[in-house]
Amino acid sequence: MIRSEGMSLYQLLIPRESSYDVMSELGQIDSVMIIDHHQHLLSKPFINQVQRCDEILSKVEYLINQLNQIGQTIEHVYDFKLMLQEFDRVLSFKQIQKHTFINQIEEYITGKYQQVQQQIDTLSRLKSKLQNTIEAKEAMINARRWLGIAYFHSKSSTALDFDEQMIKSYHQHGGMMPSQKFTHFVGVMDAKDYQIFQRTVFRITKGNFMVNQTLLSVSRSCFLLIFPSFSLQSETWRKIKKLCDVLKVDHISLPLTEEQWDQRYCDYDKEIIEIENMDKLTNQLLQSILKPLLEDGNAQPSLLFIRFYLVRERTLYENLNKVKMQQSIFLANLWVRTSEIQLLEDILQTIKMKNPHIPAPQIKKNAIANQKPPTFFQTNQFNKLFQLITETYGIPDYKEINPSIFSIITFPFLFGVMFGDIGHGAAILIFGIFLSLNKIFSPRSEQKMLREQRIQLGQQIKKQINSKDFNDEDLNTDFNLTQIIFDLRYMLLLCGAFSLYTGFIYNEYFGLSLNIFGSCLNKTDCTYPFGLDPQYEDLNFRNSYKMKLAIIIGFCQMLLGILCSGFNYFYFKKWINLSIIFPARLLFFTLFIGYMVLLIIIKWSTFHIDTSQSPSIITTLVDMWMHDGQVTLKTFESADFQVQLQKIIIVICILCIPFLLFAPIIADIIAMLRRKKKDPKSLQEFEMVPQNMNSDSSNDDIISEQSQHTSYIDIIVEHLIETLEFALGCISNTASYLRLWALSLAHSELAKVLFDLTLKDPIANANLLASLVGMPVFLLSTLGILLCMDSMECFLHALRLHWVEFQNKFYKGNGYNFEVFSYRKEMQKYQEKMKS
């Protein structure tokens, strides 16, 4: 964990005949990362195969969606290693070549896709026809009610005379003379278009119309339009017909007699029954097509199997696109974890033994040509969250000291300094213990049980699953709040423990002081055993104590960061940085900020009868720099000694600045000149090609010689900024640690305020009823404000102190992850994508 795992660069020469078998095995061992030779190319050799897998996958997802719609949910995979073994078992059982099995899958899925799509189209047509038939029937019922008995005495289906009541109603709508002939139109349209239809008809008929409308459903409505027209070939009738075509109005023709109306009703009822029966039969046929897709049959595997087999194939061809093709040979440059080189060689030997009739792949050590290795850390459930926090800021460089190893302790400790309270810390600690011990609460518990069931069902696989193959990462995880809280269990455990510890030091219990050991105030030869004496409730005293404690903590953590930079210089063999820059930074920081810490410790250990006469640390430091080390109020026993010491500190700090500025500039310029002299083309764009297969150069040597600078101006500007940032950062970063004091003060005062507003007076007055009412309010406010909101605030401030103040002393974070070629991880990603 302190440094990333060792990486070795190999070149794998794969004959075209064995390329599929080699890539199939490499994707299962989860140990190699293939360098992309065609990173900037749009057209890649196997892009058609990748697109083919995507097209079949889209059809598979379509079938899965149809299964979900009929209530048949597809199971999720919780052990992808078992699924990969299932692939091999099925293919060997069916005696199918791996690279040709996709042809059968494509034919099978395409056939099922066409069958399902045909049935879906049939259902869609039946649904539309059923809706139109029901709407037509409802429109006829409403039209008969609107037209009345006068309709059946008319001589045509479109022109009619109305009785006096209808004419009177028509005159109220601005109609014409009673002798006028009228034309009617019955239709069904979208309800949202009705207002447009009504306004347009008003303009066409110039207000001479009458319309009745009613809603058939939320989105559909029917209407009866009556307007004067002497002929069906009139201009008014033509415009209204055109408007109906534009708005997609379904015209309903009406019978002329009551007998025809009754017959039309019967026809509609029969048609509705026939459509419903056809719909039922079509659904049954659709289910008979879809349900077998969930089961493993002798002819074809299940849809779940096919889905992840296609993901596997797509991953294989995506990685084949990364290798370089030279006639009938594939050249693949691989990053391999040094600890698993033997595993890679064993796999290649196994391939050679399984396929003696085809050319075997060859592997050889590849010389490194200015290529930085990837970074990989082996994490577990305890430390992976701290590693994630570090990598959110930036991926560590190869073999750079990993800050997360320190964050496991320093992060919850700084959280505890800000959140220190016995009651609140105990609550978080208990919650963390509960999450850590109760596996039933884990969202993975159900997945583990399903995995065990799947293993039992998979006993047909001859190879037994080794216990070491199981990893929590094999289990798919849902991105939900429960899972996030559970993943925080170990961090909550540590944060609660440190909060409880600092709460005892502050002697604060829900903002109140506890008299555990009895007070030592005004007693001679009495030392309080642990923490602050309960009688020291003066706010000024606690402010001063927490402020100075924050400075000391910040100094210690930043000093650790500077020491880590020295270890990095030593490991990467940067001797100039180690011999000049590191001592200069260490001296500058320890003399500048360390002297202030020394003053704090001396002031704490010195007894002052009148505290107003005690020396001010801020005044002492300001006078030291403004008045050439002069002392106003002495802190040491000898004022002359303090003056001489402060003058020495000033001189050394000033002398450190040129070393911090010019030493790295000179070092980088020398390195750049050497590189240009050694290889004039080294600054040009690089392409990964093996230079010397017999080279013994190590990754660490290459890393130590790397330099990104290409001009003198770049070097000078960069190191000028770094020097100013370090010098000024010693002050600003130290001041930033005062947030430990500010957050701790705010937390304790807020807890005290909540207690005073809810429980202080009821308890003081022995009012039981008021106490019973105030207790839930106190608990809820404590839970919501302090345990939730304030804990999140402390978490973010602790995160800031690690990212900015601590890590900037040694951590670059310019690395990149070891993106392993793994079927298992790609399947897991795909399943998570589909679930989201």
N, C-alpha and C positions, 0 to 999 in steps of 0.2 A: 504493500500500500504506500510506502514512503516514496517509491519511484515506480514508474510504469514497467510492465513486463518487457523483457528483451525481445527484440524483433530481428529477424534475419530475412534478407532478400534473396530469393531463389528464382531461377529461370527454369520454366517447365516447357520442354519441347514435346508437343503432342502430335502424333500422326493423325491425319484427318479420319482414318478408319476407326481409331479408338477415342476420338475426341468426346463423343457422347458418353461413353462409359466412364472416362476419367472425370468429366465434369459432374456426372451423377454421383460419384463417390466423394468428390471434394465438397459438394454441397451438404453432405451428411455429417462430416466430421467437425464442422464449425470451427475451423482452425486457420483458414487462409483468407487473405484479402487480395483480390486481383486488381492490379493497377490498370486503369483504363488507357489504352493506347489511342482510342478513337474518341477522346473526350469532346473534341471540338468539331467532330464530323456529324452532319445531319443524317447522312445516309450510311447505315452500318450494315455489315454483312448479313446478319440474321434478323433484320428488322421485320421482314415478312413473317417469320415464324412467331415473333413476339406479337405482332398484330393479329395473327391467326389465333393465338391463344386468347387474346383479349376479346376477339369476336365470339369465340365459343363460350368464354366466361360470361359475356353479356347475355347470351342465350340461357346459360345455366341460371343466372340470377333472375332472369325473366320467369323461368319455370319455378324457381324457389318462391318468388313473389306470388305466383298463382297458387302454389301450395299453401302459403300463408293465408290467402284470401278464402280458401275453402276450409280453414281451420286446422291444417296439417303443418305443424311447425317442424323445421329441420333442427336436429340436435347440433350442439356446439362441440368442438373438439377441445379437450383439455390436456391431451398428451400427444403432441405432434410427433414425438419420436415413435410412438406406437403406430401412428398413421403412416409414417415413412416405411416402417417394417411391413405394414399392411400392403403398401404398394408392391414391394418386392414379392410378398407371398402371392398376391393375386396374379402378377405377371408370370411368375414361375409356374403357378398352378395352371394357367391358361396357355402356357408355352408361347407367350407373345413377346416379340422383340420390343424393347422399351421405346425406341425411336419411331416405331410404326404403330404403336398402340393409340397414339393420338388420332390417326386416320380413322380407326374404328370409333373412337369417342366422338369425333366430328360428325361422322355419318349417323351415329345413334342419336346424338343431341339434336342435330339438324332435323332428323325425322320427327322426334318428339316435339320439337319446337314448332314445326309446321302443323302437326296434328293439333297441338294445343291452341295455336294461333287461329286455326280454322274454326275450332269450336268456340273460341272467344269471339270471333267475328260473327259466328252464327248467333251466339247469345246476345251480342250487341244489336244485331238486326231484329231479333225477336223482342228485345226490350224496347227498341224504338217503335216497332210495329204495335206492341201492346199498349204503349203510351199513346200512340196516335189513335188507336181504336177506342180507348177509354175516353180520351179527350173529345173525339167525334161524338160519342154517345152522350157525354155530358153537355156538349154544345147543342145537340138536337133537343135535349130536355129543356135547356134554358131558352132556346129559340122558340119552342112550342109555347112556353109560358109567356114569352114576350109578344109573339105574334097574335095569339089568341085565336078565337074561332073564325075570325074574318079571313084568315089565311086559306082555309079549306074551300072558300067560296070564290076564290080568285081563279082566273083562267090560265094563268101561267105561273111558273115557279119563281119568276123574278119581278113581274109587275103585278100590282094588286091595288084594290080600293079598300079603304078603311071605313069603319062605322063612325058615327058622330063622336064617340068618346076618343077614338084614336086620332081623328082629325083635330079635335080640341087640344089633345096633348101635343099634336104636331105643331099647331099654331103657337103654343106656348114656347116652342123651340125655334120660332121664326120661320114657319113653313109657308107654303104657297096656298093657292085656292083649293077647296075641297074637290073640285073636279080633276085636279092634277093626278096623273099616273105616277106611282112610286116604284122604285127598285130597291130591293133588299139584298144584303150580303152578310153571310154568317161565316166567321173565321176564328181560328185559334192562333195566338201569337205569344211571343215573350212579353211578360208583364212589364218589363223595363222599357219596352218600345211603344207602349200604348199611348203615352202622352205625345210622343212624336207623331204617331199615326193620327191621333185626334186633331192636333193642330194643323197638320197637312191637309186632312180632309176638309177642315173648316175653310182653308184657303181655296181648295179646288171647287167646292160647292158654294163658296161665298156665304157661308153660314146657313145654307138651306139643307140641313141634314138633322137626323136624330140617331143617337147611338145608345145602346145599352151594353154594359160590360160587367162581367163577374170573374172572380179569380177561381181557377180550377185547382191551382196549387200555389206554392210560394213563387214560382218562376213563370207560370203559364196562366193565361187568361183567355176567355172567349168573349166575342162581341157580336152584336147584331147592328148593322149599319143600314139606315133607311134614308134615301135621298131621292129627289125628283129626277126622273129621266124618261124621255119619250121613246128611247130606243137603246138597245144593247150596243149599238154602234156609235153612240154619242161620244163626244169628246170627254165629258165628265166621267162616264163609265170607263173609258180607256185609261184615263189618268189614275183612277182609283185602282184599277187592275195592275197598272205598272207599279204603284206605290206598294201594293200587297206583295208583288214579286220582290221588290227591293228589301222589304222588312221580313221576308220569308214567312208570310202568313199562309197557314193551311186553310184552304177554302173547303167549307162543308156544304155539299149540295143537299137540299131538303126535298123529301117526297111531297107529292101533291095531295094525297088523300090520307085519311086517318088509317085506312087499312095498310097502306104502304108504310106509314110511320110505325105501326105495330110490327110489321114484318121486318123493317130495318132494325128495330130494337132487338128482335129475336136473332137476327143475323149477327149483330154486334156481340150479343151474349155468347153465341156459339163460337164466334171467332176468338173471343177472349179466352174461353175454355180451351180451345185448340192450341192457342199460343202458350198458355200456361203449361199444358201437357208437353208441348214441344220443348219448352224451357226446362222442365223437370227432366226429360229424357236427355237433353243436351248436357245438363249439369251432371247427370249420372255417368254419361259417356266421358265427360271431362275428368271426373274423379277416377274413373277406371284407367285413364291414361296417366294421371298424375301420381296416384298413390303408389304404384309399383316403383316409382322413381326413388322412394325412400328406402327400399329394401335391396339388400344384396342378393342378386339372382345368379343363376348359373350362366345365363347369357350375358348379362351386363351388370357392372357394379352399381352401387347406389349413387345418388346425386351428390351426396356429401363426399364420397370418394372421388368422383369426377371433378368436383370443384377444386379440391386441393391438389389433385394430380395436375390440373391445368396451371395452378399457381406454381407448382414445382417446375413444370415445363417452361413456363414464362421466365421464371428466375434463372433457369439453366441457360436459356438463349440470351437473356440480358447480360449474363456474365460472359458468355461466348462472344458477345459483341465487343467486349473489352480487350480480348486478346488480339495479337497481331498475326495476320495471315501471310505466309510466305510460301507460295505454291501449294504443296500438299502438307505443309507443316504449320501448326499453330504455335506461336511463341507467347507464353504467358509469364509475366513477371509477378511473383507472389510475395506478399509479406506474410511470414509465418512466425507464430510465437515460438521463440527459441526452445521452450520446454516441450513443444509438440512436433519438433522436426522428425523425430523417430516415428511418430504416428503417421506423418505424411509419407515417409519412406515405406512404412509397412503397407499403407493403402495402395501405393503404386505397385508394390511387389505383389499384392493380392490381385490387382487388376491384370498383371502380367501372367499370373498363374491361371486365372480364370479364362483368359483369352489368349492362349498360346499361338493361335493362328493369325493374329493381327500384330502389327508392329507395336512394341511397348513404348510408353512414354519415358523420357529421360529428364532427369532433374540435375541441376548443377548450381553451385554457388554463383551468385551474380555480384559483380563489383558495383559499388554504390557511386553513382555519378550525381552528386549534389542533391540527393533525394532524402528528405527528412522522413524518418519512420513514423508510423502512426502510434497513437497512445492507447494503451489498454490496461485497465485495472480490473482485477478479479474482485467483485463485490459480493456481498451477501445481504440478507434482509436487515442486518443491523447497520451497516455502514453505507448502503447504497443511497440513502436519502442525503447524507452529508456529501457524498460524491456528486450527487445531482446538484446540490447547492453550489458547489465549486464550479461544475461544468456549465452552469447557467451563466456564470460570469465569463468563462472562457475555458476551452479544453487545454489541459496542461501540455506543455511541450514534452517531447520524448525524453524520458529520464529526468525531467524536472521534478523537484521536490513537490509532492502533492499536498496542498494545504488542507485537504479534507481530513488527513490523519490527525492534525492538530484541532480541527474544528469539532471533532467528536467530543472533546472536553471543553475547549474554549468557547464554543458557541452556546451550549447550555449554561456555562458558567457566567458569561456576560448577560444572558437572559435572566439568570438568577439574581445577579447584582441589581438589575433594574426592577425585577418583579419580587424582590425579597420580602416574604411574609410567611409566617408559620402556617396560618390557616389557608391562604391561597395556594402556597406551595404544596401543602399536604393534599389539597383537593386535586391538583394536577397530577401529583405523584400517584395517588390512589387510582385515578382514571387511567394513567399509563400502565400501572400494574394490572388493572383489570383487562385492558386491551391485550397486554402481552401474555397473560396466562389463560384467558378464555378464548380458545380457538374457535368456539362455536360462534362467537361474534364475528369472526373473520368472514368476509364475502367469499373467501377461497374454500371455506369448509365444505360447502355444498359441491364445489367443483372437485375437491379431492375425493368426495364420496362417489361422484359420477365417474371420476377417473378410475377408482377402484372397481366400479361395476364394469367399466369398459375393459379393464385388464382381465377381469374374469371372463367376459365374453370373448376376449382375444386369446384364450388359452390354446386355440388352434394354431397359433404361431409357435413354431418349434423353438425359437430362441426365447429364453426367458428374459424378462426385463430386470436388469441389475438395479439394485437399490441406489447405486451411485448415479444412475441415469436420471433419477428424479431430481428436479430442481423446481423451486417455486416459480421460476421464470417460465417454465413450461406451461404453467397454468394461465389461461387467458384471464385478463382482469378488465372489469367494466370501469369506465371513468365516471365514478359517482362519488358523492360526498362521503358515504360510508367507507368506500375504499380509501379515499384520501386520509380520513381520520385514522383508519387502521394502519396505513403505511407510516403515520407519524407516531406510532405507539412508543418506539424506543426513544425518539427525541422527546416526547412528552414525559417519559419516565425520567430521563436525565434532567430535563428542565425543571420538573417538579422537585427532584432531589436537591438540585443546587438552589432552587428558590427556598426550599425548606431550610437548608443550611444557612443561607444568607439571612433568612428571616430570624433564625436564632441569634445570629451575630447582631442584627439590628434590634433584636428583642421586640419584634412587632408581630402582633396576632390580630388580624383584621384591623390594623391601624392602631391597636392598643398595646401598651407595654405590659409584659408579664413579670411578676415578681416571683421568679422561680427559686433563686438562691438567696433571696434577701438582699437588701441594699447595703452597699459599703460606703455610702456617702456619710461624711463626717465621722468616719471611724479610722482609727490608726491601725497600721499593719493589717489592712484588709484589702484583698484584691478580688474583684469580681471574677468568678471562675470562667465564664464564657460569655462573650457578647457585651452589649452595653448595659450598664446599670439602669434599672427601671426608673431611678430618680432623675436621670439625665434626659428629661423630656423637653428641654429648651430647644426650640427650632433652630436657633443660630448655631448651637453646638452640633446638632445632627447635620445641618447644612455643611458646616466646615469639615466635619469628619467624612461625609460621603463625597464631598468635592475633592479632597486630597486623596481619598482612596481611589477615586476614578483616575486621577493623574498617575498614581503608582501602577494601577492595573494596565493603563494604556502604555506606559513606559515599558513594562515587562513584555507585553505582547509585541510591540513594535521592535524591541530589542531582539526578540525571538525571530522576527522576520528578517532583520539584518543579518543575524547569524546564519539563517537558512541561505541567504544570498552567498555568504562565504562558502558554504558547503556546495552550492551549485557551481561556483567558480572552480573549486577544487575538483569536482567530479568531471566537469567539461574541460579541465586543463587550461583554463583561462588564467595564466600565471600573472599577467600584468594586472588584471582586475583583482586577483587574489592578493597580490603583494602591494598594490597601491590604492585601488579604489575601495576595497573592503576595509582596510585599516583606517582610511580617511573617513569613511562613513561611520564606522564604529566609534572613532574618537570624537567626531563632530556631534554625533547623537548622544553618546554617553556623557560627554562634558557639558553639552548645552542643556539637554533635558534631564540627564542624570544628576546634574548639580541641583536642579530644582527638587528632584525627589530626595536628594540628600538633605536639603534644607527642611523639607517636610518631616523627615524622620527625626532630625535633630530637634526641631521645634516640638514634636510630640514627646520626645524623651527629656525635655528640659522643663523644669517646674518654674512657673512664673506666678509670683504672688499677685501681681496686678496684670491681668491679661491684656489690658490696654497698652502696656509698655512692651509687650512681646513684639519681636520684629515681624513686619509684614513681608511675606515671601515675594509678592508681586512688586512691592517697592524695592526690595533688595535686588531683584533681577533687572528692573528698569534702571536703577542707579548704576548697576554693574556695567551696563552697555552704554549708558549715556554719560557717565562720569568716570570712565576709564578704571572701573573696578573699585571705586570708592564705596565705603560702607557707611550708611546712616545709622542703622541700629544693628549691632553685631549679633550674629547667630552663633558663631563659634566663641569659645572662651577667649581667644586672642583676636582682636580686631586686625592687628597687623598681619597675622597669618591668613585671615580671611581675605584681606586686600591683595596680598601676594598670590593667593590661590586663584582669585577671580581674574587677576591680570594674566596669569598663565593660561587660564581657560579661554580668555578672549584671544590671546595670541595664537593658541593652537587651533581654535575654531577658524580664525581668519586664514591661517596657513593651509588648512584642509581644503579650502575652496579651490585654489589653483590645481591641486592634485585631482579633485573630483571632476574638474572641467577638462584639463589638458591630457591627463593620462589616458582616458578612453579614446580621445580624439587621435592621439598619436598611435595607440594600439590598433585602431580600426584602419587608419591610413596605411600603416605598415602591412596589415593583413591584406588590404586591397591591392597594394603594389605587388605583394608576393603572388597573389592570385593572378593578377594580370601577366606577370612575368612567367608564371608557370603555365598558364593557359590563356592566351589572349582572347579566345572565343568563349570563355567561361561566363561572360556577362550577357551573352546572347541567349535567346530563348532555348530552353533545354528540352530534349526529347529523350525519354528513357530508353536507352539502348545499351546492352551489356558491353562494357569496355574491356574487362580483363577477367576471365573466369577463374584465374588462379590467384586473384588478389586476396590478401589476408587482411585488408583494412577493415576495421570494425566500425559499427554504427556510431559509437561514441566519439571516435576520432573525427569522423566526418562532421558530426554535430558541432564539435568544438571549433572547427575551422570555418564554419559557415558564416557568411556575412552578406547582408542584403544591400550594403551600400555600394553605389556606383559612382559617386562624385564626392569631392571634398566638401562642397556646400552642404550636402545632406548630412554628412558626418558632424560637421560643426554645429549646425542648427539643432540636430537631434540631441547631442550631448549638452548643449547649452540649455535646452529646455529641461533635460533630465536633472541637471545640476541645480537650476533654479527651483524645480519642483521638489527636489529632496531637501534643499536648505529651507525653503519656506514651508514645506510640508512638515518639518519637524515641529513647527509652531502650530500650524493649522490642524494637523492630525492629532496632536496632543490636546488641543482645545476641543477637538471633536469628541474625545472620550469623556468630556464633561456631560455628555448626554446620559451617561450612566448615573451621574448624580441627579440630573434633572428628572429623568424618568422615575428613579427611585423615590425622589421627593414627591412627585406628582402622584405616584401610586399610593404612598402611605397617607398623604393628605386626603386624597379622594376616598380611601377606605375609612378614614376617620370621619369625614363629612357624612358619608352614608350611614355610619353607625350613630352619629349625633342626631341626624334627622329622623331616624326610624326607631331606635331602641334606647337611646341614652336617657331621655326623660321618663319613659314608662318604667325602666328598670330602677331609676333613682327614686321614683315615687311609688314603687311596688304596685304598679297598676297592671294586673294580670290581663285584663281585656285588651288594653292598649298594646301590651307586649305580644299577645297572640295575633293582633292585627298587624303590628309592625314587623314581626319576624318574617312572614312570607315576602313582604315588600323588601326587607333587607336582603334576604336570600336571592330573590329574583334580580334585584339591582346589582348585587355582587356578582351573580352569574353572568348577567348580560354585559355589564359595564367593565368589570375588572377581569373576570376569568375569560371573557371572550374578546372584547374590544381592546382592553389594555394589554392583554397577552399578545394579540396580533401586533400591536404597536411596538412592544418590546422585541418581538421576533424580527420585525423589519429593521429596527435600529441595530440589533445584533448582526443582522445580515449586512448592513451598511459598514459597520466597523470591520468586518472580516474582508469584504470586497475591496474597500478603499484604503482604510488605514493600515491593515495588516498585510494584505497580499501585494500591495504596490511596492513593498520593500524588496521582494524577491521573485514575484510570480509574474510571468509574461502572459501565459494563457493563449499562445498562438499555435497550439497544436491542432490535430484533427484526430477523430476517433478511428479506431480499428473497426472498419465496416466489414464484418466477416461475411463471407459467402456461405449463407445458411438457408436451407429450405425451411427449417423449423421456424426461424424468426420471420421469414417472409410470409409464411402461412398464418402465423399469429397476427402480424400486422394487417393482413388482408381480412381476417375474421373480425378484428376490432373495427376496421373501416366499414365493413358491411353492417355490423351491429349499430354503429353510430349513424 
